[in-house]
Amino acid sequence: MRWITALILAASTVATQAPPLEVQVRRAGATLEVQVSLGEELPQPMLDALPSGAQVSVQYEVQVRGRRAIIWDSRIWKGTATASVVFDPLTGRYTCEEALNNVIVSSKETASPQIAREWLRQPPAFRVVLPKTKKRLILRARAVYSVGTDWTVLPSVKATDWVVIHVSGD
C-alpha cells in the first residue's frame, strides 16, 4: 500500500513540474501587445512528433481582467494564441502558424527544425484591442501542450502554471 501511495505522490510531483512561461505586455491606450515565450525546451514527446508530420502546437491561454475594489475581477477579454508547426515530408519544410482565437495572424515556412522549435517556444507578439478603460488590468497566461493529427487529437493536460501580470493604465 505504501508503494502505491509513493507512486501517486511521485506522479503528482512530476505533473506539477512544467516549464516556466515568460510574458511581456506593452499597453498603448486600449491595445495590449503580448509576447509569450517558454523558458525551457519543449517536452520530449512534442520534439519526437515534430518531424513525423503530426501537427504540434502550444496553446497560450490569455485572460485580461479589470481590477475591482469590492467584489471580483471583471473579465474584459479571454482568448487563445495557438502556435503550431506541421512538417511536410514531400517538401521537407515546416509550416509555422500563429492563430489568435482560430484566426491566423502570422505564418512562416522554413526548412530548419530549430526555427520551427523556436516558433513554438516564442511565437510572434500578438495584439489585443480592449474596450477603452483606464483601469489597472490583470493579465493571466499559461501554455498548454498538444500533439495531434488530422484524424485524431490526443488530449493533453500538461500545462504551465498561470502567470499573473499587473498592467497599469495610461
C-alpha positions in Angstrom: 0.0 0.0 0.0 2.9 2.4 0.7 4.3 1.7 -2.7 1.0 2.8 -4.4 1.0 6.0 -2.3 4.6 6.8 -3.1 3.8 6.2 -6.8 0.8 8.6 -6.7 2.9 11.2 -4.9 5.7 10.8 -7.4 3.3 11.1 -10.3 1.7 14.3 -8.9 5.1 15.9 -8.4 6.1 15.2 -12.0 2.8 16.5 -13.3 3.2 19.8 -11.4 6.7 20.4 -12.8 6.1 22.4 -16.0 8.4 24.7 -17.9 8.0 28.4 -16.8 6.3 30.9 -19.0 7.6 34.4 -19.6 5.1 37.1 -20.6 5.8 40.6 -21.7 3.0 43.1 -22.0 3.0 46.6 -23.5 -0.1 48.8 -23.2 -0.9 51.7 -25.6 -4.4 53.0 -24.9 -6.9 50.3 -25.4 -4.4 48.0 -27.1 -2.2 45.3 -25.4 0.8 43.8 -27.2 1.5 40.5 -25.7 4.7 38.5 -26.2 4.8 35.0 -24.7 7.8 32.6 -24.5 8.7 29.4 -22.8 11.7 29.5 -20.6 12.7 25.9 -21.2 12.8 23.4 -24.1 9.6 21.7 -25.3 8.6 18.3 -23.8 10.3 15.3 -25.5 7.0 13.8 -26.9 6.5 17.1 -28.8 10.1 17.1 -30.1 9.7 13.5 -31.2 6.4 14.2 -33.0 7.7 17.3 -34.9 9.4 15.5 -37.8 6.5 13.0 -38.1 4.0 15.2 -40.0 1.7 15.5 -37.0 0.5 19.0 -36.0 2.4 20.1 -33.0 1.1 23.1 -31.1 1.4 25.1 -28.0 -1.8 26.9 -26.9 -1.1 30.1 -24.9 -4.3 30.9 -23.0 -4.6 34.5 -22.1 -7.2 36.3 -19.9 -7.5 40.1 -19.2 -9.4 41.3 -16.2 -10.1 44.7 -14.8 -9.4 45.4 -11.1 -12.4 45.9 -8.9 -12.2 47.1 -5.3 -15.2 45.3 -3.9 -16.3 42.0 -5.5 -14.2 40.1 -8.0 -12.1 41.0 -11.0 -14.3 41.5 -14.1 -13.2 39.6 -17.2 -12.6 42.0 -20.1 -11.1 39.6 -22.7 -10.3 35.9 -23.0 -8.5 34.2 -25.9 -6.1 31.6 -27.0 -3.0 32.2 -29.1 -2.0 28.9 -30.8 1.5 28.4 -32.2 1.5 25.3 -34.5 4.0 23.6 -36.7 3.4 20.9 -39.3 6.2 19.1 -41.2 5.6 18.3 -44.9 7.7 15.2 -45.7 7.3 15.8 -49.5 8.8 19.3 -49.5 11.0 18.8 -46.4 9.6 22.1 -45.0 7.9 23.2 -41.8 4.8 25.3 -41.9 4.5 27.6 -38.9 1.3 29.4 -38.0 0.1 31.5 -35.1 -3.7 31.8 -34.7 -5.5 34.1 -32.2 -8.9 32.6 -31.4 -8.7 30.4 -34.6 -7.8 33.4 -36.9 -4.3 33.1 -38.4 -2.4 36.3 -37.5 1.1 35.2 -38.6 2.7 32.4 -40.7 6.0 31.3 -41.9 7.6 28.4 -43.8 11.1 27.1 -43.1 13.4 24.1 -43.7 15.1 24.4 -40.3 13.8 22.3 -37.4 15.5 24.7 -35.0 13.4 27.7 -36.3 10.3 25.5 -36.1 11.0 24.7 -32.5 11.7 28.4 -31.7 8.4 29.3 -33.3 6.6 27.0 -30.8 8.6 28.3 -27.9 8.3 32.0 -28.8 5.7 32.9 -31.4 5.5 36.5 -32.7 3.8 39.0 -30.4 0.0 39.5 -30.9 -2.2 42.5 -30.3 -5.5 42.6 -28.4 -7.9 45.5 -28.7 -9.8 46.1 -25.5 -12.7 48.3 -24.6 -11.4 51.7 -23.7 -10.7 51.8 -19.9 -8.2 53.4 -17.6 -8.4 50.7 -15.0 -5.4 48.7 -13.9 -5.6 45.4 -15.7 -4.6 41.9 -14.7 -3.3 39.6 -17.4 -3.1 35.9 -16.8 -1.5 33.5 -19.2 -0.4 29.8 -19.4 0.8 27.4 -22.0 -0.9 24.1 -22.8 0.9 21.5 -24.9 -0.8 19.2 -27.5 0.2 16.8 -30.3 -2.3 15.7 -32.9 -3.0 14.6 -36.4 -5.9 15.3 -38.8 -7.9 12.3 -37.8 -7.3 12.3 -34.0 -6.5 14.7 -31.3 -4.7 13.4 -28.2 -5.9 15.3 -25.2 -3.1 16.9 -23.2 -3.3 18.1 -19.6 0.3 19.2 -19.5 0.5 22.9 -18.9 2.5 25.6 -17.2 1.3 27.4 -14.1 -0.7 30.6 -14.6 1.5 33.7 -14.8 -0.2 36.9 -13.5 0.9 40.4 -14.6 -0.5 43.7 -13.4 -0.8 46.2 -16.2 -1.1 49.8 -15.2 -3.4 52.3 -17.0 -2.2 55.1 -19.3 
